């Protein structure tokens, strides 16, 4: 039900619904490099976060919500301010109700 990869990690961690297990997928450059959406970030929130806290964060940092994945308490935000991707991530990670923030990346496999 969820996929997680840390920045510059070589593995994807996939949570498997129903059996409480995690699959690990090893990424390699020959299978396809990560494509980063330069103006989007993923933010995972801690379980006790309030909607007002998320809205305040988005307003103060300059973010527009693109998508919410409720089962993972994760949201995709578009950066609307002039801050760099790294500045926005650093600002989010300082907040006590944010579990992690990272660039929005996609991977494609090739045969």
C-alpha positions in Angstrom: 0.0 0.0 0.0 3.0 2.3 0.1 6.4 2.8 -1.5 9.2 4.7 0.2 12.7 5.5 -1.0 15.1 8.0 0.7 16.9 10.5 -1.4 20.0 8.9 -3.0 19.0 5.4 -1.7 19.4 2.5 -4.0 16.3 0.6 -2.7 12.6 1.0 -2.8 10.6 -0.3 0.2 7.1 -1.5 -0.7 4.7 -2.3 2.1 2.5 -5.3 1.3 -1.2 -5.1 2.2 -2.6 -8.0 4.2 0.5 -9.8 5.4 2.4 -6.9 7.2 5.6 -7.5 5.2 7.9 -5.2 3.2 9.4 -6.0 -0.2 12.8 -4.4 -1.1 13.4 -3.5 -4.7 17.0 -2.7 -5.7 17.3 0.2 -8.1 20.1 0.5 -10.5 21.0 3.1 -13.1 20.7 0.6 -16.0 17.0 0.0 -15.1 16.2 3.7 -15.3 17.4 6.7 -13.4 15.1 8.7 -11.1 13.2 11.6 -12.7 12.7 14.4 -10.2 9.9 16.8 -10.6 11.8 20.0 -9.6 8.9 21.9 -8.3 7.1 19.1 -6.3 7.8 17.5 -3.0 6.3 14.6 -1.0 5.5 15.2 2.6 4.6 12.5 5.1 3.0 13.7 8.2 2.9 12.1 11.7 -0.4 10.5 12.7 -1.5 13.3 15.1 -1.1 16.2 12.6 -4.0 18.6 12.4 -5.3 19.8 9.0 -4.8 23.4 10.2 -1.1 22.7 10.8 -0.8 21.4 7.2 -2.6 24.4 5.8 -0.4 26.8 7.8 2.8 25.0 6.7 1.7 25.2 3.0 0.9 28.9 3.3 4.1 29.9 5.1 6.4 27.9 2.9 4.7 28.5 -0.4 3.1 25.1 -1.3 0.0 24.1 -3.2 -1.4 20.6 -2.5 -1.6 18.5 -5.7 -2.6 15.2 -4.3 -3.3 13.4 -0.9 -2.7 9.7 -0.2 -4.8 9.3 2.9 -3.7 5.7 3.7 -0.1 6.8 4.0 -0.7 10.3 5.5 1.3 11.6 2.6 0.7 14.6 0.4 2.2 15.9 -2.9 2.8 19.6 -3.0 3.8 22.0 -5.8 6.3 24.7 -4.8 4.8 28.1 -5.5 7.4 30.2 -3.8 10.8 31.3 -5.1 12.5 28.9 -2.6 14.7 26.1 -4.0 13.7 22.5 -3.6 16.3 22.0 -0.9 15.2 25.1 1.0 11.5 23.9 1.0 12.5 20.4 2.1 14.7 21.8 4.9 11.8 24.0 6.1 9.4 21.1 6.1 11.7 18.8 8.0 12.1 21.3 10.8 8.4 21.0 11.7 7.6 18.6 14.5 4.5 17.1 12.8 6.4 16.2 9.6 7.8 12.7 9.4 9.8 13.3 6.2 9.9 15.5 3.1 11.6 14.6 -0.1 11.6 15.4 -3.8 8.8 13.9 -5.9 10.6 11.3 -8.0 9.5 8.7 -10.5 11.3 5.6 -11.8 10.9 3.8 -15.0 12.2 0.3 -15.6 13.5 -0.8 -19.0 13.8 -4.3 -20.3 
